[in-house]
Amino acid sequence: MRTATDALDTGRLIQWLAGPAPDFDPSTASVSLISGGRSNLTFEVTDGKCALVVRRPPLGHVHAAAHDMRREFRAMVALAKTGVPVPEVIGYCDDRSVLGAPFLVMRKSPGRIYRTDDDLGELDRVQGTLIAHALVDTLANLHSAPWASIGLADFGRSSGYLDRQLRRWAAQLAGARERPLPGIDRLADLLAEHRPAPRPSVLVHGDYRLDNVLIGTGGEITAVLDWEMSTIGDPLADVGTFCMYWDGFADLGLSVPCSPGVRHGWPAREELARRYTARSGNSLSDLGWYVAFGYYRIAVILEGVHARHRRGLTAGSGFDGVGDAVPQIVARGLEAWAE
């Protein structure tokens, strides 16, 4: 396992921050790795008054289309012009002499991440419902954002999204695969053979779930995080992924996100899907395909994380159980397909 200092040259970073963050005091700076992430590395840099967040790709070789810091930067800058809550981004750097990889810096947003079952245990049913509805409403707002007029006209092709997604994840699986994964090729074949008809394109997040947002004290979403996989594409890709995370990760261990939808009194997936349709006007036909695709995609992502961890290229803790979860995720993808 690597340490945070392998991924962050604090001295060079502090020098660079003098430009975009002149209010930051380097003489009292401290850096800490923000735990919980399984992909890009996230750090808090603070001087005691000014708190910043730095995001950079993981250590080691990464796929060219993954961990795209500039994509994340562009999405948040553009969405700051809309009602979709995002962190305040103050800078992006592609000079690899600073940290060895591109990175972005934003001001720390208020709010809390609810990541584990213990976190969710602090919430009652009323709070859970408020949060669930805020998640759905924010996703519907995102999908109605005028992406072309806010600076994202060239953010992705407006046709062929599902074809590109299937090719992308097949390529990433090929690069990460170091062991047999029963069923994953079957799942990929089923998805390719039964791909839904194209839908009107929207700005999609790519990994929309509870622990990728910050929640305020009233249950409101103060910021949507982790835009590295955002693009122009099919809105149901986000909805299927959200549904998969909502109730499909129970009993997979602490190395993967928890599933709030299995908690007593929290809204069921079906209720939230109906709310999304009412807010967005988007039909949910073929939703089962998109849920199965969500399982396939996250299985590929976590297999890549598992491969990096085996090579000693992860920073922080919480990676030991990722590899064990992947075959179960593949099996759940096949079950979702059968339903």
Secondary structure, 3 states (H helix, E strand, C coil): CECHHHHCCHHHHHHHHCCCCCCCCHHHCEEEECCCCCCCEEEEEECCCCEEEEEECCCCCCCCCCCCHHHHHHHHHHHCCCCCCCCCEEEEECCHHHHCCCEEEEECCCCECCCCHHHHCCCCHHHHHHHHHHHHHHHHHHHCCCHHHHCCCCCCCCCCHHHHHHHHHHHHHHHHCCCCCCCHHHHHHHHHHCCCCCCCCEEECCCCCHHHEEECCCCCEEEECCCCCCEEECHHHHHHHHHHHHHCCCCCCCCCCCCHHHCCCCCCHHHHHHHHHHHHCCCCCCHHHHHHHHHHHHHHHHHHHHHHHHCCCCECCCCCCHHHHHHHHHHHHHHHHHC
